[in-house]
Amino acid sequence: MVLITCGSKTNGFGYNAKLSLVSYEPNKSNDVRFLPEIGITYIGVLNLNYGYSIPLNKNGIQEIGPHVFSIGINFGYRRSFFNVMDLTGGGGPW
């Protein structure tokens, strides 16, 4: 089975949201689904999400359930302006 996904994700204040368009391609059939997800994040690096996949074509693959649980790790994470605390008494993150 080939899984092709395209989407966008945002993190903030300990929560994250993700919208994806997913295409499952087992054998010669094709099942395209819209997949919104919401979850929690630990400092923007570790994500735990729940999503519900909504089939976009009538002939969806019955073996694929609608509920999705995912764990993700973000590599190359850079702290943003909003979550950097300066404990040295100097200036801000800029």
N, CA, C and O atoms as a Tinker XYZ file with bonds, in Angstrom:
   376  protein
     1  N      0.844000   -1.173000    0.000000    73     2
     2  CA     0.000000    0.000000    0.000000    64     1     3
     3  C      0.887000    1.232000    0.000000    63     2     4     5
     4  O      1.852000    1.313000    0.761000    81     3
     5  N      0.564000    2.176000   -0.842000    73     3     6
     6  CA     1.280000    3.439000   -0.926000    64     5     7
     7  C      0.423000    4.507000   -0.271000    63     6     8     9
     8  O     -0.778000    4.586000   -0.526000    81     7
     9  N      1.033000    5.326000    0.568000    73     7    10
    10  CA     0.322000    6.410000    1.244000    64     9    11
    11  C      0.968000    7.721000    0.821000    63    10    12    13
    12  O      2.160000    7.934000    1.045000    81    11
    13  N      0.178000    8.599000    0.208000    73    11    14
    14  CA     0.657000    9.917000   -0.200000    64    13    15
    15  C     -0.115000   10.943000    0.604000    63    14    16    17
    16  O     -1.344000   10.892000    0.655000    81    15
    17  N      0.592000   11.884000    1.240000    73    15    18
    18  CA    -0.066000   12.877000    2.073000    64    17    19
    19  C      0.485000   14.267000    1.799000    63    18    20    21
    20  O      1.659000   14.436000    1.469000    81    19
    21  N     -0.379000   15.250000    1.940000    73    19    22
    22  CA     0.000000   16.647000    1.763000    64    21    23
    23  C     -0.819000   17.443000    2.763000    63    22    24    25
    24  O     -2.028000   17.239000    2.875000    81    23
    25  N     -0.167000   18.360000    3.502000    73    23    26
    26  CA    -0.941000   19.092000    4.486000    64    25    27
    27  C     -0.194000   20.242000    5.100000    63    26    28    29
    28  O      0.905000   20.596000    4.673000    81    27
    29  N     -0.808000   20.821000    6.111000    73    27    30
    30  CA    -0.244000   21.952000    6.825000    64    29    31
    31  C     -0.509000   21.774000    8.316000    63    30    32    33
    32  O     -1.546000   21.242000    8.713000    81    31
    33  N      0.450000   22.231000    9.148000    73    31    34
    34  CA     0.330000   22.050000   10.592000    64    33    35
    35  C      0.727000   23.339000   11.292000    63    34    36    37
    36  O      1.573000   24.083000   10.797000    81    35
    37  N      0.119000   23.603000   12.439000    73    35    38
    38  CA     0.482000   24.745000   13.255000    64    37    39
    39  C      0.567000   24.327000   14.721000    63    38    40    41
    40  O     -0.203000   23.479000   15.173000    81    39
    41  N      1.501000   24.921000   15.463000    73    39    42
    42  CA     1.689000   24.666000   16.894000    64    41    43
    43  C      1.519000   25.975000   17.645000    63    42    44    45
    44  O      1.838000   27.043000   17.122000    81    43
    45  N      1.017000   25.893000   18.867000    73    43    46
    46  CA     0.952000   27.082000   19.701000    64    45    47
    47  C      0.323000   26.805000   21.040000    63    46    48    49
    48  O     -0.711000   26.143000   21.127000    81    47
    49  N      0.945000   27.309000   22.085000    73    47    50
    50  CA     0.416000   27.235000   23.451000    64    49    51
    51  C      0.121000   25.804000   23.898000    63    50    52    53
    52  O     -0.860000   25.570000   24.605000    81    51
    53  N      0.949000   24.853000   23.498000    73    51    54
    54  CA     0.786000   23.473000   23.925000    64    53    55
    55  C     -0.168000   22.648000   23.088000    63    54    56    57
    56  O     -0.369000   21.468000   23.376000    81    55
    57  N     -0.759000   23.231000   22.064000    73    55    58
    58  CA    -1.701000   22.524000   21.197000    64    57    59
    59  C     -1.215000   22.581000   19.756000    63    58    60    61
    60  O     -0.404000   23.435000   19.398000    81    59
    61  N     -1.712000   21.679000   18.942000    73    59    62
    62  CA    -1.411000   21.735000   17.515000    64    61    63
    63  C     -2.623000   21.297000   16.713000    63    62    64    65
    64  O     -3.491000   20.578000   17.208000    81    63
    65  N     -2.663000   21.739000   15.477000    73    63    66
    66  CA    -3.728000   21.373000   14.555000    64    65    67
    67  C     -3.098000   21.070000   13.202000    63    66    68    69
    68  O     -2.103000   21.685000   12.817000    81    67
    69  N     -3.680000   20.129000   12.492000    73    67    70
    70  CA    -3.120000   19.701000   11.220000    64    69    71
    71  C     -4.261000   19.377000   10.261000    63    70    72    73
    72  O     -5.233000   18.728000   10.646000    81    71
    73  N     -4.145000   19.823000    9.025000    73    71    74
    74  CA    -5.095000   19.493000    7.967000    64    73    75
    75  C     -4.333000   18.789000    6.865000    63    74    76    77
    76  O     -3.310000   19.291000    6.399000    81    75
    77  N     -4.821000   17.628000    6.439000    73    75    78
    78  CA    -4.114000   16.852000    5.423000    64    77    79
    79  C     -5.084000   16.317000    4.381000    63    78    80    81
    80  O     -6.272000   16.130000    4.642000    81    79
    81  N     -4.552000   16.083000    3.219000    73    79    82
    82  CA    -5.233000   15.365000    2.155000    64    81    83
    83  C     -4.425000   14.093000    1.940000    63    82    84    85
    84  O     -3.249000   14.155000    1.581000    81    83
    85  N     -5.051000   12.941000    2.157000    73    83    86
    86  CA    -4.352000   11.656000    2.157000    64    85    87
    87  C     -4.880000   10.788000    1.024000    63    86    88    89
    88  O     -6.085000   10.739000    0.778000    81    87
    89  N     -3.969000   10.105000    0.337000    73    87    90
    90  CA    -4.360000    9.189000   -0.735000    64    89    91
    91  C     -3.779000    7.816000   -0.431000    63    90    92    93
    92  O     -2.561000    7.638000   -0.426000    81    91
    93  N     -4.648000    6.850000   -0.180000    73    91    94
    94  CA    -4.246000    5.459000    0.004000    64    93    95
    95  C     -4.347000    4.776000   -1.347000    63    94    96    97
    96  O     -5.376000    4.882000   -2.015000    81    95
    97  N     -3.301000    4.077000   -1.762000    73    95    98
    98  CA    -3.295000    3.446000   -3.084000    64    97    99
    99  C     -2.858000    1.985000   -3.010000    63    98   100   101
   100  O     -1.755000    1.650000   -3.442000    81    99
   101  N     -3.708000    1.112000   -2.468000    73    99   102
   102  CA    -3.383000   -0.307000   -2.501000    64   101   103
   103  C     -3.744000   -0.888000   -3.872000    63   102   104   105
   104  O     -4.780000   -0.545000   -4.441000    81   103
   105  N     -2.909000   -1.743000   -4.384000    73   103   106
   106  CA    -3.158000   -2.380000   -5.681000    64   105   107
   107  C     -3.479000   -1.335000   -6.746000    63   106   108   109
   108  O     -2.661000   -0.452000   -7.000000    81   107
   109  N     -4.657000   -1.417000   -7.376000    73   107   110
   110  CA    -5.006000   -0.459000   -8.421000    64   109   111
   111  C     -6.125000    0.486000   -8.024000    63   110   112   113
   112  O     -6.546000    1.310000   -8.837000    81   111
   113  N     -6.623000    0.389000   -6.785000    73   111   114
   114  CA    -7.684000    1.284000   -6.329000    64   113   115
   115  C     -7.076000    2.537000   -5.695000    63   114   116   117
   116  O     -5.874000    2.594000   -5.437000    81   115
   117  N     -7.915000    3.526000   -5.453000    73   115   118
   118  CA    -7.456000    4.783000   -4.887000    64   117   119
   119  C     -8.505000    5.293000   -3.906000    63   118   120   121
   120  O     -9.690000    5.333000   -4.237000    81   119
   121  N     -8.089000    5.682000   -2.712000    73   119   122
   122  CA    -8.988000    6.195000   -1.684000    64   121   123
   123  C     -8.423000    7.519000   -1.183000    63   122   124   125
   124  O     -7.417000    7.534000   -0.473000    81   123
   125  N     -9.062000    8.635000   -1.548000    73   123   126
   126  CA    -8.617000    9.964000   -1.130000    64   125   127
   127  C     -9.472000   10.407000    0.046000    63   126   128   129
   128  O    -10.696000   10.274000    0.026000    81   127
   129  N     -8.805000   10.942000    1.082000    73   127   130
   130  CA    -9.514000   11.358000    2.294000    64   129   131
   131  C     -9.009000   12.706000    2.784000    63   130   132   133
   132  O     -7.837000   13.048000    2.625000    81   131
   133  N     -9.919000   13.461000    3.381000    73   131   134
   134  CA    -9.589000   14.701000    4.084000    64   133   135
   135  C     -9.375000   14.321000    5.542000    63   134   136   137
   136  O    -10.206000   13.627000    6.129000    81   135
   137  N     -8.258000   14.771000    6.139000    73   135   138
   138  CA    -7.896000   14.332000    7.485000    64   137   139
   139  C     -7.564000   15.524000    8.384000    63   138   140   141
   140  O     -6.415000   15.965000    8.412000    81   139
   141  N     -8.553000   16.058000    9.124000    73   139   142
   142  CA    -8.241000   17.075000   10.133000    64   141   143
   143  C     -7.773000   16.380000   11.416000    63   142   144   145
   144  O     -8.308000   15.343000   11.806000    81   143
   145  N     -6.763000   16.973000   12.063000    73   143   146
   146  CA    -6.238000   16.424000   13.319000    64   145   147
   147  C     -6.065000   17.549000   14.326000    63   146   148   149
   148  O     -5.822000   18.700000   13.963000    81   147
   149  N     -6.193000   17.193000   15.598000    73   147   150
   150  CA    -5.934000   18.125000   16.690000    64   149   151
   151  C     -5.208000   17.348000   17.779000    63   150   152   153
   152  O     -5.432000   16.151000   17.959000    81   151
   153  N     -4.331000   18.047000   18.504000    73   151   154
   154  CA    -3.595000   17.335000   19.525000    64   153   155
   155  C     -2.827000   18.252000   20.442000    63   154   156   157
   156  O     -3.018000   19.468000   20.451000    81   155
   157  N     -1.960000   17.640000   21.210000    73   155   158
   158  CA    -1.123000   18.380000   22.147000    64   157   159
   159  C      0.330000   18.248000   21.716000    63   158   160   161
   160  O      0.715000   17.291000   21.044000    81   159
   161  N      1.125000   19.234000   22.119000    73   159   162
   162  CA     2.542000   19.225000   21.773000    64   161   163
   163  C      3.368000   19.529000   23.010000    63   162   164   165
   164  O      2.947000   20.290000   23.881000    81   163
   165  N      4.533000   18.933000   23.078000    73   163   166
   166  CA     5.475000   19.203000   24.162000    64   165   167
   167  C      6.612000   20.023000   23.569000    63   166   168   169
   168  O      7.411000   19.506000   22.788000    81   167
   169  N      6.686000   21.273000   23.929000    73   167   170
   170  CA     7.632000   22.286000   23.454000    64   169   171
   171  C      7.808000   22.284000   21.937000    63   170   172   173
   172  O      8.885000   22.607000   21.435000    81   171
   173  N      6.775000   21.930000   21.224000    73   171   174
   174  CA     6.817000   21.968000   19.772000    64   173   175
   175  C      7.636000   20.869000   19.125000    63   174   176   177
   176  O      7.847000   20.888000   17.913000    81   175
   177  N      8.103000   19.907000   19.919000    73   175   178
   178  CA     8.960000   18.843000   19.392000    64   177   179
   179  C      8.219000   17.519000   19.310000    63   178   180   181
   180  O      8.341000   16.811000   18.310000    81   179
   181  N      7.454000   17.167000   20.339000    73   179   182
   182  CA     6.741000   15.894000   20.397000    64   181   183
   183  C      5.240000   16.159000   20.297000    63   182   184   185
   184  O      4.693000   16.932000   21.084000    81   183
   185  N      4.575000   15.525000   19.338000    73   183   186
   186  CA     3.147000   15.733000   19.110000    64   185   187
   187  C      2.368000   14.446000   19.314000    63   186   188   189
   188  O      2.823000   13.369000   18.927000    81   187
   189  N      1.194000   14.558000   19.923000    73   187   190
   190  CA     0.252000   13.456000   20.063000    64   189   191
   191  C     -1.080000   13.958000   19.515000    63   190   192   193
   192  O     -1.667000   14.888000   20.068000    81   191
   193  N     -1.562000   13.346000   18.427000    73   191   194
   194  CA    -2.745000   13.843000   17.719000    64   193   195
   195  C     -3.830000   12.784000   17.586000    63   194   196   197
   196  O     -3.567000   11.581000   17.606000    81   195
   197  N     -5.070000   13.279000   17.446000    73   195   198
   198  CA    -6.213000   12.464000   17.075000    64   197   199
   199  C     -6.839000   13.097000   15.834000    63   198   200   201
   200  O     -6.996000   14.315000   15.762000    81   199
   201  N     -7.191000   12.270000   14.871000    73   199   202
   202  CA    -7.828000   12.766000   13.661000    64   201   203
   203  C     -8.966000   11.862000   13.228000    63   202   204   205
   204  O     -9.097000   10.727000   13.686000    81   203
   205  N     -9.781000   12.394000   12.337000    73   203   206
   206  CA   -10.907000   11.635000   11.784000    64   205   207
   207  C    -10.868000   11.799000   10.274000    63   206   208   209
   208  O    -11.030000   12.907000    9.762000    81   207
   209  N    -10.653000   10.691000    9.553000    73   207   210
   210  CA   -10.534000   10.772000    8.096000    64   209   211
   211  C    -11.914000   10.715000    7.447000    63   210   212   213
   212  O    -12.744000    9.870000    7.783000    81   211
   213  N    -12.135000   11.624000    6.520000    73   211   214
   214  CA   -13.412000   11.754000    5.822000    64   213   215
   215  C    -13.191000   11.356000    4.363000    63   214   216   217
   216  O    -12.485000   12.062000    3.643000    81   215
   217  N    -13.775000   10.245000    3.906000    73   215   218
   218  CA   -13.580000    9.811000    2.515000    64   217   219
   219  C    -14.162000   10.826000    1.534000    63   218   220   221
   220  O    -15.245000   11.366000    1.758000    81   219
   221  N    -13.437000   11.080000    0.447000    73   219   222
   222  CA   -13.900000   12.012000   -0.574000    64   221   223
   223  C    -14.444000   11.310000   -1.811000    63   222   224   225
   224  O    -15.065000   11.948000   -2.661000    81   223
   225  N    -14.220000   10.009000   -1.922000    73   223   226
   226  CA   -14.812000    9.268000   -3.036000    64   225   227
   227  C    -15.726000    8.177000   -2.478000    63   226   228   229
   228  O    -15.525000    7.707000   -1.358000    81   227
   229  N    -16.713000    7.783000   -3.249000    73   227   230
   230  CA   -17.740000    6.852000   -2.775000    64   229   231
   231  C    -17.218000    5.443000   -2.562000    63   230   232   233
   232  O    -17.737000    4.722000   -1.710000    81   231
   233  N    -16.227000    5.042000   -3.298000    73   231   234
   234  CA   -15.705000    3.678000   -3.213000    64   233   235
   235  C    -14.493000    3.624000   -2.294000    63   234   236   237
   236  O    -13.411000    3.223000   -2.724000    81   235
   237  N    -14.657000    4.019000   -1.037000    73   235   238
   238  CA   -13.564000    4.000000   -0.084000    64   237   239
   239  C    -13.170000    2.585000    0.299000    63   238   240   241
   240  O    -13.964000    1.653000    0.168000    81   239
   241  N    -11.953000    2.431000    0.770000    73   239   242
   242  CA   -11.442000    1.130000    1.201000    64   241   243
   243  C    -12.014000    0.838000    2.590000    63   242   244   245
   244  O    -11.764000    1.588000    3.534000    81   243
   245  N    -12.770000   -0.234000    2.716000    73   243   246
   246  CA   -13.463000   -0.560000    3.966000    64   245   247
   247  C    -12.503000   -0.941000    5.092000    63   246   248   249
   248  O    -12.839000   -0.768000    6.264000    81   247
   249  N    -11.326000   -1.453000    4.767000    73   247   250
   250  CA   -10.381000   -1.903000    5.790000    64   249   251
   251  C     -9.703000   -0.742000    6.520000    63   250   252   253
   252  O     -9.090000   -0.945000    7.568000    81   251
   253  N     -9.808000    0.463000    5.979000    73   251   254
   254  CA    -9.189000    1.625000    6.607000    64   253   255
   255  C    -10.236000    2.312000    7.469000    63   254   256   257
   256  O    -11.240000    2.804000    6.954000    81   255
   257  N    -10.012000    2.350000    8.766000    73   255   258
   258  CA   -10.960000    2.970000    9.690000    64   257   259
   259  C    -10.863000    4.481000    9.655000    63   258   260   261
   260  O     -9.873000    5.027000    9.166000    81   259
   261  N    -11.883000    5.172000   10.169000    73   259   262
   262  CA   -11.888000    6.635000   10.124000    64   261   263
   263  C    -11.054000    7.299000   11.219000    63   262   264   265
   264  O    -10.655000    8.453000   11.063000    81   263
   265  N    -10.785000    6.606000   12.313000    73   263   266
   266  CA   -10.070000    7.199000   13.441000    64   265   267
   267  C     -8.566000    7.049000   13.255000    63   266   268   269
   268  O     -8.075000    5.984000   12.881000    81   267
   269  N     -7.835000    8.150000   13.525000    73   267   270
   270  CA    -6.378000    8.161000   13.362000    64   269   271
   271  C     -5.750000    8.715000   14.636000    63   270   272   273
   272  O     -6.107000    9.801000   15.092000    81   271
   273  N     -4.819000    7.968000   15.203000    73   271   274
   274  CA    -4.005000    8.439000   16.319000    64   273   275
   275  C     -2.569000    8.484000   15.827000    63   274   276   277
   276  O     -2.096000    7.533000   15.204000    81   275
   277  N     -1.867000    9.586000   16.100000    73   275   278
   278  CA    -0.496000    9.694000   15.611000    64   277   279
   279  C      0.409000   10.320000   16.656000    63   278   280   281
   280  O     -0.013000   11.149000   17.462000    81   279
   281  N      1.658000    9.900000   16.618000    73   279   282
   282  CA     2.725000   10.465000   17.440000    64   281   283
   283  C      3.781000   10.973000   16.480000    63   282   284   285
   284  O      4.209000   10.246000   15.583000    81   283
   285  N      4.206000   12.218000   16.660000    73   283   286
   286  CA     5.190000   12.796000   15.752000    64   285   287
   287  C      6.314000   13.480000   16.490000    63   286   288   289
   288  O      6.124000   14.027000   17.576000    81   287
   289  N      7.491000   13.445000   15.887000    73   287   290
   290  CA     8.666000   14.136000   16.417000    64   289   291
   291  C      9.131000   15.116000   15.347000    63   290   292   293
   292  O      9.348000   14.727000   14.200000    81   291
   293  N      9.285000   16.380000   15.716000    73   291   294
   294  CA     9.749000   17.411000   14.794000    64   293   295
   295  C     11.259000   17.581000   14.963000    63   294   296   297
   296  O     11.729000   17.925000   16.047000    81   295
   297  N     12.000000   17.345000   13.912000    73   295   298
   298  CA    13.452000   17.530000   13.923000    64   297   299
   299  C     13.779000   18.925000   13.403000    63   298   300   301
   300  O     13.027000   19.479000   12.600000    81   299
   301  N     14.879000   19.490000   13.847000    73   299   302
   302  CA    15.285000   20.807000   13.382000    64   301   303
   303  C     14.421000   21.918000   13.934000    63   302   304   305
   304  O     14.271000   22.965000   13.305000    81   303
   305  N     13.848000   21.697000   15.111000    73   303   306
   306  CA    12.944000   22.672000   15.717000    64   305   307
   307  C     13.723000   23.897000   16.168000    63   306   308   309
   308  O     14.789000   23.768000   16.770000    81   307
   309  N     13.203000   25.078000   15.884000    73   307   310
   310  CA    13.808000   26.335000   16.325000    64   309   311
   311  C     12.791000   27.063000   17.195000    63   310   312   313
   312  O     11.634000   27.225000   16.807000    81   311
   313  N     13.222000   27.493000   18.353000    73   311   314
   314  CA    12.303000   28.199000   19.251000    64   313   315
   315  C     11.912000   29.541000   18.655000    63   314   316   317
   316  O     12.748000   30.266000   18.115000    81   315
   317  N     10.646000   29.854000   18.760000    73   315   318
   318  CA    10.149000   31.099000   18.196000    64   317   319
   319  C     10.196000   32.212000   19.234000    63   318   320   321
   320  O     10.557000   31.994000   20.391000    81   319
   321  N      9.829000   33.390000   18.802000    73   319   322
   322  CA     9.808000   34.569000   19.655000    64   321   323
   323  C      8.914000   34.368000   20.872000    63   322   324   325
   324  O      9.226000   34.874000   21.950000    81   323
   325  N      7.803000   33.637000   20.722000    73   323   326
   326  CA     6.814000   33.535000   21.781000    64   325   327
   327  C      7.165000   32.526000   22.871000    63   326   328   329
   328  O      6.586000   32.594000   23.956000    81   327
   329  N      8.072000   31.609000   22.634000    73   327   330
   330  CA     8.355000   30.640000   23.690000    64   329   331
   331  C      9.816000   30.639000   24.116000    63   330   332   333
   332  O     10.310000   29.615000   24.588000    81   331
   333  N     10.513000   31.743000   23.967000    73   331   334
   334  CA    11.886000   31.858000   24.450000    64   333   335
   335  C     11.873000   32.757000   25.674000    63   334   336   337
   336  O     11.393000   33.889000   25.616000    81   335
   337  N     12.399000   32.252000   26.781000    73   335   338
   338  CA    12.487000   33.046000   27.994000    64   337   339
   339  C     13.945000   33.374000   28.244000    63   338   340   341
   340  O     14.797000   32.487000   28.199000    81   339
   341  N     14.240000   34.621000   28.504000    73   339   342
   342  CA    15.605000   35.037000   28.786000    64   341   343
   343  C     15.786000   35.091000   30.296000    63   342   344   345
   344  O     15.256000   35.980000   30.962000    81   343
   345  N     16.541000   34.131000   30.832000    73   343   346
   346  CA    16.754000   34.082000   32.279000    64   345   347
   347  C     18.056000   34.734000   32.692000    63   346   348   349
   348  O     18.397000   34.714000   33.874000    81   347
   349  N     18.797000   35.314000   31.756000    73   347   350
   350  CA    20.096000   35.910000   32.067000    64   349   351
   351  C     19.995000   37.380000   32.416000    63   350   352   353
   352  O     20.986000   37.983000   32.828000    81   351
   353  N     18.810000   37.975000   32.259000    73   351   354
   354  CA    18.650000   39.390000   32.562000    64   353   355
   355  C     18.974000   40.289000   31.378000    63   354   356   357
   356  O     18.867000   41.511000   31.482000    81   355
   357  N     19.365000   39.703000   30.267000    73   355   358
   358  CA    19.686000   40.493000   29.074000    64   357   359
   359  C     18.425000   40.821000   28.299000    63   358   360   361
   360  O     17.322000   40.830000   28.844000    81   359
   361  N     18.611000   41.086000   27.030000    73   359   362
   362  CA    17.475000   41.425000   26.157000    64   361   363
   363  C     16.653000   40.220000   25.829000    63   362   364   365
   364  O     16.930000   39.124000   26.317000    81   363
   365  N     15.649000   40.398000   25.013000    73   363   366
   366  CA    14.760000   39.327000   24.595000    64   365   367
   367  C     15.425000   38.443000   23.551000    63   366   368   369
   368  O     16.637000   38.522000   23.356000    81   367
   369  N     14.661000   37.619000   22.893000    73   367   370
   370  CA    15.197000   36.675000   21.918000    64   369   371
   371  C     15.677000   37.343000   20.646000    63   370   372   373
   372  O     16.283000   36.680000   19.804000    81   371
   373  N     15.429000   38.635000   20.475000    73   371   374
   374  CA    15.849000   39.319000   19.267000    64   373   375
   375  C     17.227000   39.751000   19.461000    63   374   376
   376  O     17.815000   40.360000   18.568000    81   375
